[in-house]
Amino acid sequence: MDIAIMLEGQSGLTWPRWQKMAAAVEDLGFAGLYRSDHFTNADAPDKDSLELWTSLTWLASHTKRIEFGPLVSPVSFRSPALTARMAAAVDDLSGGRLTLGLGAGWQEREHTLFGFDLLPLKERFDRFEEGLEVITLLLKSSGPVTLEGKYFQLRGAILLPRPVRPRGPHILIGGNGEKRTLSLVARYADEWNAVFTLPAEYSRLNSLLNELLKTHGRVSGSVKRSLMTGLRFGRTKVELTEKLAARHQTGDELRKRGFVIGVGEEVKEQMIALENAGVQHVMLQWLDLDDLDGLAALAKAML
């Protein structure tokens, strides 16, 4: 199972922090670096929030090995046609290392503050489905494409230059929803990314996805399986206890929510349980953007 790092881009991410973190993730041997795509944080006060696609463009040309991408980029505040164009260009710039994570949008506060319409849940997923259709058509079609949707339209559009990688960057769809999300994964995605999920539940959803893939005439191996989850890691028991206390959390509470928690070998054992549940790629949420020593200790314990 590949192990990558995930950052919350709206929680104080700046250029110096992003650049130092990218260098550390690549040098320490992690498989990739992923980040959220938000204009601001969910609760006041507002914090620094580094713009997603600008940061990924820098990453593409300043790293050599790691995979990267958004977890996930909503179609609610960017045109999917623009997202497809940017994704193809950044993927080419990186030599084919971008994973294009896409979502419907969920954070009400940023949509209100910046004037974007989040929409009621059903309509939000209807728009997301149309956005996936737009992005798929533009990335995977060598000729002009047309789509007359309720939310988005294409009228003889073609993406040029064509992506260097055949059919463009891989599309990742994030979420645990059984009714719509997994169905969209089965139709459009190259990768499914669950969020904060215990091994038993992941295994159940994984089996459900396999059935949906069969329904759409796809083999189970055509979709990569990944998981983004929280992490509380300490170099010592004392350090871990202090980290939990600082956030007024307990280990038992977080484990029930799917977090990976522990010291040294303890986290490795939890990784094995996730791998046995079907996870091929895990993105561990690293919240302390300045703790590069802790990240190095995590790499030593897990890699």
Secondary structure, 3 states (H helix, E strand, C coil): CEEEEEECCCCCCCHHHHHHHHHHHHHHCCCEEEECCCCCCCCCCCCCCCCHHHHHHHHHHHCCCCEEEECCEECCCCCHHHHHHHHHHHHHHHCCCEEEEEECCCCHHHHHHHCCCCCCHHHHHHHHHHHHHHHHHHHHCCCCEEEECCCCEEEEECCCCCCCCCCCCEEEEECCCCCCHHHHHHHHCCEEEEECCCHHHHHHHHHHHHHHHHHCCCCHHHCEEEEEEEEEEECCHHHHHHHHHHCCCCHHHHHHCCCEEEECHHHHHHHHHHHHCCCCEEEEECCCCCCHHHHHHHHHHHC
